[in-house]
Amino acid sequence: MSDKTKKTGPFNSLREFMDAIEASGRLLRIKEIDQDQYEYTALMYKLIDEFGFLGAPAVLAERVKINGKWVEGPVIANQYGAADLEALAVGVNLSDIGEDQVSNYKEALKKMTALCPIEGIKPKEIPTEAAPCKEVILRGDEIDLENFPFLQTNPADNGQFINTGNLVTIDSENGRNVGTYRMQIKGPRKIAVNAGKGQHGEVSLSGRAKRGEKIAKAAVIYGADPFVFAMSSSKTARLEQDELEIAGGYLGRPVEVVKCEDSDILVPANVEMIIEGEIPLDDMEPEGPFGEFFGYMGEAMAAQYYMNIKTITHRKNPIFVNSFTGVSRGFITSPGEANSNYNMRKLIPNLVGIHLPSDMVGFFFLSIDKQRPGEAIEHAEKFAQFLGIAKVLVVVDKDVNIHNSLEVMRAVAARWQPGTASKILKNAVGLSTDPSSMGDPDITGYNSHLSSKIIVDATRQWPEEGGPENFAPMNKDCLLDSFPDALNVVENKWGHMITAQRKKYND
């Protein structure tokens, strides 16, 4: 980034963040795009192929063709995809943001780690007249979701979906929950709510149904700031915790909230849109299919909750957000990773770090300061029992950079023996969105089917584990043992040339 005086996060709103992205030169702005021909979807595939998961720019289309007519946007995508944009979002100093996207992500993670443990800050209610999300109010027949540019992302999806909406529910047992779920548009004033079995939103709704309630008033936050959206999209907050309080802890200030028009539910005031309605708890309808984050079509559901929309409030000229699920990264992940590292070190004192690589869905990397034989597989099993997304759990030594997938795979090639340093779990928790999953999701209760998993112990194997008496040293370690300043010398002499070459390659 050339202008280091530009504003960095945390940001009060999505549009404030988008202004910063555009000022940084990392926004691809398009006048119009024909989604009837799935040009937006194809563009995202092309950008990821060209720049990678951590490097592709954010995209803004000013208007989009949907169902034969041009609909005014803007519609944005991939605003959380690139690591430098994540660093920008969480407030890394602009002078520390560079061309190396792995380093950018690690800078974001470092900043988030410094905030742990996160103490939540209760939201602050503001009056309706001061809330940007109340600039326009639509009620009843004034509402027609087809007037808004919600996309059908894939030709095989069952229509248009709101796939970045954050459902807000409140129940007497668990309090407020804010969760990101797919929401199929089923009519001008009706959306499906696929909370997913075992997800906190589904636990809230099904719990209320079991207690005899017939209707749940709810709201959908749309176009939230980076931290509110990240807390809604991750498992950073436990069931009994309030995602808006945790977001405030990361922001360092209360999330400003405002009361809904049709209920006492408090929602963030600076979002682009609020969709208010009622969810019948004694009736369900079919929903889906929808292209999921493994990159394969998610199954159609025979019975899911739905919401009858009563009111929509939004900012003037709202920004619309589409997640190209299974193509690009969906939200900033460094806050959740920092929080998980902090909490897991209570159970595993010699834990160095954990990481779910965005470019390798289904993999989980775990780095430890190995103290004894057998502990790599032992620690990985703890994660395998509850981490549904992880099918291949790779454990490495502390000298391996778990944020560099190539470095992890090199450790697998050089330190792993499949016959003696592996463990297969035949009936572990998986995800229903994994096309290879098996079994009945009711067995596990975590939005899941059963899945087999493999633990790969790619740490240096000790003699007690069948490894060599003396493990061969790495060539780089030999260099630095003899010439500890070698890399610094090269950086001082030719670092400017390396930077120029990298920039020329990226351009």
C-alpha angles and dihedrals in degrees: 000000000000104000108059092182094071119114121272131194167301089092130203094221145007093255091053088054092047091052089054092049091052091047089054092056092242097115122097105207118199125188097214139348131193109231091174082074090039092241093149091054092047090048091056092051089050094049093049091048090051102041106017130235094295098041111044115112127240115263131215124189114194093206135004133205109234126172092348099311135089112245122195116241148136095221114183132193140178094022088142097038106092120067093227089056090050089051089050091050096052095047106259111166108264090231088064094054112094144155097283105088096194089056090047091055091048090052089054091048091048091054092048092046090056089060095056131145089049116214110201120235117214114241120256118231117223129188120271094246090059096051116101091205089065098059091106124030123194123185135184114325091010087075121089116157090200088070089067125073099246107155138226095222100192131029089233094053115108094247132295120345136195095221102168099050119126112216114216117203131166127201134173095245105044104020121216121359125187115191137165113233137160113263119193115209105237101172144337091293105017134082134176117239111211100185092165125232112288095011115128094249091053091047089054095048097042091046091055091048090053089052089058101258115147102193132034117199108217143167134211118219111211126188100013127177117269097266098045089048092048093050090048093049099046139054093245091119119058121229094268094044126091114239091207091056092049090048088053089053091056092043091050091228138066119279105243110236136186133198119259120246096240103031144020091259112130116219134180109281098210099058124112098242143002120206112198127192151118129278115208107224096197098052135058138180138201117275138184156329101209133170106256135205097268085069094252132100113276115226126263112254121226095210130019136154119263136196128226105213118227104169139010123196123183146161120266108273093004123209114240120212126205124187112210090213114209091017108066140012112283107204143357109286105183095088092054093044092050091049093048092049091051094049097042093052086068088064098032108034093184093052112131097185149310129226139181103206112223092212094052108049110195095031125107124192122206124183122196139175092237114226105168142010118278098018096109093067091038092057094043090055089061090060095040092062095062108015101089097182094058114090098153113042112191120193118198138176123265093260092065118092104229090195090064107072092192091055091050092050090050088055089051090053095048105032106030127088108190094206097054107018102053139085126193119207108202101190110031132140114280137167129269088223091063104099091210096052120122140200136028118322089212089071094066104025096210105111081276155120123211117277136183115232139192128218113209114201100204094165118115103280115237121221089256087059094049095268127134121282089243117024112220114256120241118256092235091053090052090053094049093044089058099033107023093173097050097106093046091050091053092047092052094047103039107007092111090055092050091050092049092049092049091050091049090051093048092048 
